[in-house]
Amino acid sequence: MLTTAEKLNILGEAAKYDASCSSSGSGRQGKPGGFGNAHMAGICHTWTDDGRCLSLLKVLYSNVCIFDCAYCVNRTSNDVLRATFEPDELAQIVVEFYKRNYIEGLFLSSGIIKNPDYTMEQLTKTVSLLRNKYNYYGYIHVKVVPGTSKKLIEAMGLLADRISVNIELPSKNSLALLAPQKKPKNITLPMQQIKLAKLDNAEARKKYKKAPLFAPAGQSTQIIIGATPDSDLAILRLSEGLYNGYNMKRVYYSAYLPVGKHPALPSPETRVPLLREHRLYQADWLLRFYGFQAAELLNDEKPSLDLELDPKCNWALNNLDLFPVEVNTADYQLLLRIPGIGVQSAQRIIAARKEKRLNLEDLKKLGIVMKRAQYFVTAAGKFGGRLRPKSHNLHTALAQPTDYVQLSLFDLPTANSFLNAGNF
Ligand code: SF4
């Protein structure tokens, strides 16, 4: 029989592969005489819409799973130690961690224990205990198990801040090959139900301000990158469809880590370049905030993002006939498409040029990244770049090093000093 501390170690470790709760680590452990510990099993960080960073307990309810998804460490055929919490056991951990300032929220997912609804009932009991027995009002993000019934999704939406379903693989073919028990409909239907429930809730709250909120932080999903041959174009098209069709708040991209031996998976020695994941995040940003469409960034002839150039520079080099752009007359949407000019700097340009005709010096003062923008703008008719936009050397001038290293989510040992000290 496993202790609560042992379960937490197993289920915190098993949850780390989910990137849809964005996370980072810290190697700082608690010391005698001090307080706080950034090193606890399963603790990660996420960011709210207003930019606040929250520490979350990121944990599975259970790593028992009846499915055998080839890319997943929790697949039924994998020989790993299994553990399952009781609802009140996990609720108490959250409460105790919160009271000790270890965490400000919970990210809860699970393997499929007997069937989707049974699993979701256990998650609902846990979250209901937190909200109704322990009066915990902190942030909760719950992963909905694919195939969960509508009634349970609606119940969870009234308890959690964010609920989401992971799509995991970018195409039906990949899903059929590596996760044949997961039916695409069982993923997209809950997404649709969450979207509709949120819309209904918004209507209800217009009429009755005290109507309870339904998943106020919206829904997100995760796509695994590089486990299958799906191209960046296919991935971005899928993301675009998710944002437009399901009001998705956020799509997370997670470079595949070799945990499976299926012949269709990359060999264990293959490491998916983290720079690919980074470029997808940049392209995703362009879809969400810069008015780009996937088809403008990539096409069937060139379906992969350039690892040397960020996607906006790449788009600009493919559309040189639009440049240079005069910053004093370009509309907001065109300003947003200039490399080196972001949402804030485009807004600053619009505001500043009401006062005066801007010159190149003014652009620097407005915080424009001239290192990139210089090749694509004129200000009061003056071009400040070393190379004219049509030069072939622009690619070289804008290329970035490809030895990109992202801070690892997983390098930390899962220390568990609090629980091992006999607190549970
Ligand atoms: S259903 Fe989820 S937990 Fe189970 S094997 Fe598939 S990905 Fe892993």
Residues whose N, C-alpha, C, O or C-beta is under 5 A from the ligand:
A	BS01	SF4	C65 F67 D68 C69 C72 N74 R75 S110 G111 I112
